[in-house]
């Protein structure tokens, strides 16, 4: 049971980090920062593939749904975090 909880936390954190990079990637693309956009895209893809592999390889059907939900919640949290940080920095830069 404790191992499953640990995996769910790992999936949540992975989703958060993945979407943080994904949101930054879009910002870098919009600003035509090619290298930073490519690095963020690479990180996003690696995280996604590793998590997908682990959900398929390690978990049964019932626990996989819970893992996907935790991962998705992490993704949503990553979007909020990245937008708050980026918007905060932009507002601070305008003053």
Secondary structure as UniProt FT lines:
FT   HELIX           2..30
FT   TURN            31..32
FT   HELIX           34..58
FT   HELIX           61..94
//
